[in-house]
Amino acid sequence: MATLGIEEEYLLLNPETGLPVPEADQVAEYLEGSLHVARDDIQRELLNCQIETATPVCTTLTEAEESLLNFRRQLDSAARKAEVRAAATGTAARIEDDYPQLTDKQRYHELKASAKGIVADQFVNGQHVHVSVPDKEAGVQALNRIRPWMPAIVALGANSPYWLGRDSGFASWRIVHYRRWPVQGCTPIFADAADYERRIQRLVDAGVIIDRGVLTWLARLSDHYPTLEVRAADVQLEAQDAVLIASIVRGLVVTALQDEEAGKDYLVPDAELLDAAVWQAGREGLSERLIDPQSGVLLPARDVINLLVRTIRPALEEAGDSAWVDASLQRIWAEGTGADRQRRAMQSGGLPALMELYACSLTAEA
């Protein structure tokens, strides 16, 4: 069975104003003092108002959920000790006018020098899902096959409607923000692993990106693990939502690997249509219509997600994930995406209600 791992990024916020606060050093120190968090589970991100974690390599969805719930509980406790709040939201609803404080790493200072205006707004958090692949060649072919479904993952994982103190009009403003980086969106089609490496190295050699880490494609091969990494979803309000996305991503990758081995044809949407589909998914989430990757026409979002699940159903059943995915999707249809829940909270009680949603959802269990 293919293994999976989940990375999550969180914001640290002032509990009264909702503004990001550069207290990651203090929060990380409290986390390191916890008996329930391994030091390797605590990771730093670009801004000093962010904390990141990663699950261990997991075989089952239960393992992944338990890991996320444990870290989220400990993060919530550590943040409160530091007199701030942690939030699993794809964007900060409000930000200061001043330039944000970076985590003090040389690479982050180089990023600032290369893209100062973009880094200034990088109050964005994603969910990254790693799925094991046999080798780089198989991984590249899987990348080719999963790309038409990346807009559906964007829509399902939308959790960033607010920016600069107002509703952005997008369910995932984070996905729009990332379109400003030089290498973004869905990957092109690669002939093979050698072609993948050649084209990435050419980007680095051109000097437009400082290193391979700035490849902000929605999916890519990991440079550190034998995995394919999907980066299309915002960080999720609740651990259950994150595990749903991880299970669907694993199903997609496993289906792609099996179809490649069987020599099946795969969808190759026009590049401009696929790019528009990502934008449409970021705007609508699951509230309206998405571009169907098979026909290229707009369909109700629920129809597109149901088509995706039907496509990967054999892989879900093989992993024992089918019932989990079906139940979690029923919850999404009933309660909405993270973006929908954030909007309801803001409309019902303003910023205090939104902050309460962040606090409650961080440690919510299924």
Buried (B, 14 or more C-beta within 10 A) or exposed (E): EBBBBBBBBBBBBBBEEBBBBBBBEBBBBBBEEBEEBEEEBBBBBBBBBBBBBBBEBBBBBEBBBBBBBBBBBBBBBBBBBBEBBBBBBBBBBBBBEEEBBBBEEEEBEEBBEBBEEBBBBBBBBBBBBBBBBEEBBBBBBBBBBBBBBBBBBBBBBBBBBBBEEEBBEBBBBBBBBBEEBBBBBBBEBBEEBEEBBEEBEEBBEEEEBBEBEBBBBBBBBBEEBBBBBBBBBBBBBBBBBBBBBBBBBBBBBBBBBBBBEEEEEBBEBEEEEBBBBBBBBBBBBBBEBBBBBEEBEBBEBBEBBEBBBEBBBBBBEBBEBBEBBEEBBEBBEEBBBBBBBBBBBBEEEEBEBBBEBBBEBBBBEE
